[in-house]
C-alpha cells in the first residue's frame, strides 16, 4: 500500500515528490454476489507447499489468524476513515471475508468507518507466494489493498525496513471526462531513506478485455524470493523487481550499477551514520499480511474525479475476499528460490522488469582536479536548468550585462530552482547524467555563480539560499547566500557574485565526489513572486594555474579507473611481465570473433565513469603509447588502428597507426606511437570527455593477434 505522505516539504531534490499514494486499510462487510461463486484455484508452479491460509469458511473472523487494527490514523496519508473491529465493517458470510466502508455517525472523529486486518505475530513469513482471491470495491475515494509489512523493522521505521504492496486500486469504475472507466491495479515496493526522502517503484496493470476488478473475482499474488519479487494477476506475471546489482572494478570498488533496484539505509552503530546498502535488504526479513479498505487520502482524492463520493460507501460496495493463502518453496526455504512461476519477458525492462530507485555508488576519485562549467552562457545538456516542483520552465534570456542567462521564477506552488545532472531530468538526447567529482578541489576550489533578482518574494522575510546535493541526494548542504565569501543578500536589480569554498561545503556534510544538483532559491514556501536571473555557474580551482592536466591510462599496472577491455571477443586482457625497460605491461589476444580492445573509463565496464578532459592539451598535448606485437595477424597486410571515443561514443575518431607522428606500422619490437590532441579534435573528437582508447588490428582481420601495450598517456608533448 503506497504509504508516502503528501505533506510536501523541501529536503533534497530526490525527495521532492508529490506522493499521490497512501497506506490505506479498511475492512468492509458485503455479501457475496450471486453471479460470482467461489472457485477452486489450484496451486501455482509445482514445488510450492501451502504453509498458511484462511478460506473464510467459518461464521466469523478467526482471531487466531487476524488482528483488527483499531485507530483513526490510517496509513499516514490523510485518509478519511477510522478502522474499527465492529461487525458492520468486517465479517464473514457465505465463505467470504467482507470489508465494508461506511459513512460514520455525526460527530465521529472521521467521516467514514472501515477495517484493517493484520496477521502480525500470528502469521509472519520470510519469502513465499502470497495469494488472495477477491472482488474489489469501487467508487471515488475507494482504496482497497492487500500488502505486506515487516514484522520487526530490523532496519528502522518505515520505509527503511520495506513494504510490499501485492495489490492496490483506487476509484475503480469512476469514469473520466472521456468516459473511460478506472480499472488499474498497482503492485509496488517502498524502501530507501527515511521519510520524506523515501522511494517507491512499481507497475500498474489492466485486466484483459477491459475487465474491471470491481466486477468479478480475480487472484492477486506475489512470489517473493531472495533478491527478487514478482507480481501476478490471475497467474499472469506482469511485474518483476530485483535487488540492485553493483558493478565493481578490479580493486573491488563499487563503480556503477548493472541493474538499479531497491535499497535501504542501515545504521552504523559505531558512528551513528546511516549508510546506503545495495543488497537483499530490506526484503530479507519476516513480513506479515495486511488487508484493508481505506477511504480517501492523498492518492485517491487527487485523481479521477477527485475528492470522495460519500454515496459509494455502503453495505453493497464491499471488499470481498474468498481466501488468503501463503505458499513456501520446499526446494529452498532459506532463499525461497526454485519454484518460480515465470514467462518470457519477466526479466526484461521492455516488458515486466521494473527499474528501482537505488542511487549509483560514487566511483572512486581518480584524483585529477578538473573545473566544471555548469552554465557559461549556453545550455549544458548534461546539466539542464530545472524547476523541481512549481511547474514553470526556466528560460534562457539575454541580459544587457551578462549576455545569455537563465530566468527562474516562483509562483504560488512552493519550489526550488537550479541545475541538475540526474538521468530522469535530462531531456536533451545529447545529455548524459554527469555527477561531478570535486573532491580533488577541496583545498582551494569554489562554487561560484552570478545572481540578479528581478523581483523579490512577496514575503519580505524570505531568505535566499543555495543548496548543493551529491549522489542522488545522499548528502546535501543548504546555506544562506549571506554565508558566501561576499556576505551580501541579493538586492533587486543588481548583479551579484556569490562564492562558496568547497572545503566549507565538505565541512557542512557534502560528499564532494558526485555533485549532481546546484540550486538557488528563496526559502521553501516563502518564494512566491520571486523572479531572478542566474549566470556563470562554475566549480573551479580558485588557485588554478595555466598548467595543463595529464593522464596516465596504463603504466606498470592497471589503472582501476581505466580497466583493460575486450569489447566483443570474450577474452580477458591481462598484465604480463616484459623486458627490464617496460616491466609489467598489458596484453591483448584476438580469436576468431571480431573485436576491438583497449582501455575504457565507462562505469558499466568497471571504469570510474569520469571521462578525461583533454581541452587544456589542445595546444601542445599528445596521446602516446608503446606497442609490441607478440603474434601477428593471419593476414600480414592487416592495418593496425587507434580508436578514441568521447562521451559514451557521442564522438569518435579511428586512425591507422601509420598516421601517427612516427609514421610506422607496429612490429615485434617495442615502438612508440604519438598523436596530437589537436589533430584528434580536428578529426571530430570532442576531447573534453574522452572515455575509450583502443588499439587493435582492423575489425574482422585480427584473428591470431597477440600484442602488448604500455605507457599510455595524455600529456604535454615535452613532458
Beta strands, then each sheet from edge to edge (+ up, - down):
strand 1: 48-54
strand 2: 67-68
strand 3: 81-83
strand 4: 90-93
strand 5: 96-99
strand 6: 102-103
strand 7: 112-114
strand 8: 116-118
strand 9: 124-125
strand 10: 128-135
strand 11: 142-150
strand 12: 163-170
strand 13: 185-192
strand 14: 198-205
strand 15: 218-225
strand 16: 228-233
strand 17: 236-242
strand 18: 245-248
strand 19: 254-259
strand 20: 264-267
strand 21: 274-277
strand 22: 287-295
strand 23: 319-329
strand 24: 372-375
strand 25: 384-387
strand 26: 395-399
strand 27: 403-409
strand 28: 417-420
strand 29: 436-437
strand 30: 445-455
strand 31: 464-470
strand 32: 475-480
strand 33: 495-501
strand 34: 513-522
strand 35: 531-541
strand 36: 551-554
strand 37: 563-566
strand 38: 574-577
strand 39: 584-589
strand 40: 597-600
strand 41: 621-631
strand 42: 640-646
strand 43: 651-656
strand 44: 671-676
strand 45: 690-697
strand 46: 706-716
sheet 1: 1+ 23- 5+ 4-
sheet 2: 1+ 23- 10+ 15- 16+ 17-
sheet 3: 2+ 8- 22+ 9-
sheet 4: 2+ 8- 22+ 11- 12+ 13- 14+
sheet 5: 3+ 7+ 6-
sheet 6: 18+ 19-
sheet 7: 20+ 21-
sheet 8: 24+ 35- 27+ 26-
sheet 9: 24+ 35- 30+ 33-
sheet 10: 25+ 28- 34+ 29-
sheet 11: 25+ 28- 34+ 31- 32+
sheet 12: 36+ 46- 39+ 38-
sheet 13: 36+ 46- 41+ 44-
sheet 14: 37+ 40- 45+ 42- 43+
end
